[in-house]
């Protein structure tokens, strides 16, 4: 057994493309997930939350000004940390299995 | 009244499991001959869930849209002479390494997942592997298309597949993937989908691609993020496979743990090339290797993923501690290796500029000035009779039997020494760069004694275009066999540099 020593933080994250659609999804995440932090890098946003991130179709649509299928999330996501605990027609939920 | 639309979950169920059937006149064992020999036990394939719930119709729709976006950006870049607006032509050397080293792996991944999509007995993971196989082929294509524009103007892009099978530093990625595709389907999927995709591809496809954006290379950023968005699905596949196997039978746990231990270190050593690309080859830098490692590996993988896997009896990879200890050394060691042997490489290297050395010292306060800066200061003085006003290591290096990188890795516990390990097996001595690679060899020595080591093959006389006419003709004949033309040596004596200056001669801002 190797003990691994880190003093790092635990969070869930999603890396989003810095595009018009990515920006709208980001706004929806900020609205529905108080406590979300954003790190900005060239080309992408890193969106972090200590517990979970929920992306709601309805909120994204309100920012997009059009209907939005949750599967369109495939077009703005670059990467993530966590599990897709739920992904249905109404919402996407990212969290770890073992809660913090 | 119109019929109600199917929900995502219903659609997924109908289009994956609903299309599977039970064979009646052929046994399952005959259909899936590779399903059992690795010792993995599956009780119920129906317990498999794909969180992405991707179906064929949705797959085509979104992949087509991703491609349309990529090609629009590539066309714009080409029409606008985008290559002239890059930060500096030095930048493209990291893309040469990418196209020679990574793109052929995308193709191998396409083949590997086609195999898995054929041979896994469950319809859920078969569907996911089938999508991934097509994804990997798409990645190969968009990367080749992005590179073909640079190939019109710069060296090092002309012969990627030929070089991938021959050139010394490219045997590092090649041998990695050959190791994976010669394993069984469960080890392959654990190696690539889980260890590589979930943990390590982030380093290559996120911070490095952000660096591409920062250096003005929008096509590379776009193919990188477009590919990584597929990788999100691949990461999910990897995580689901591992959790599913762990839940199916307790006998699977030690097997999976051994694969995680092995493939962490294999992938980590491969990714060390990305460390050199990020810290040394990007003229404008976004974050250091160390910062990326802390964010994507220590936070996301150790604090995140492996805390989740504890309840299955899985611990972090065996040699993870060593990777953490190496984080202030790794990129420096690897770039020094690439720098020293650039006379035989299809990319250029250079002595970092003073302000770049200051950046390195700031990002690596405990190591750069102490152990690396002096090498470049000496390299300016220790000239060799080769093009470029600086040092090259005239000779061929000892390669690690497993990762195939020259054995130049600093021992973090004793930083004035390199790590050197060896094992005697059936009367022969085999050398290793690290305890991790030595451990991997000891698990399957009969596999790794067969490694095709480029330096050994040169000495055996297997890598010459024509028999050398004398000692001075050895390297030229190897380069000819590699199809390296004017692609090697220091950047500041290259055709790339000459052209870059010519193209920018009327501009005041050329980096010289």
Interface residues (C-beta under 8 A of the other chain):
Chain A: X1 X2 X3 X4 X5 X6 X8 X9 X10 X11 X12 X13 X15 X17 X41 X42 X43 X44 X70 X71 X72 X74 X75 X76 X77 X78 X79 X80 X81 X82 X83 X84 X85 X86 X87 X88 X89 X96 X97 X98
Chain B: X7 X8 X9 X51 X52 X53 X54 X58 X62 X65 X66 X69 X202 X205 X206 X207 X209 X210 X211 X212 X213 X214 X221 X225 X228 X229 X231 X232 X233 X235 X236 X239 X286 X287 X294 X298 X299 X300 X302 X303 X304 X305 X306 X307 X308 X310 X311 X315 X316 X318 X319 X320 X321 X324
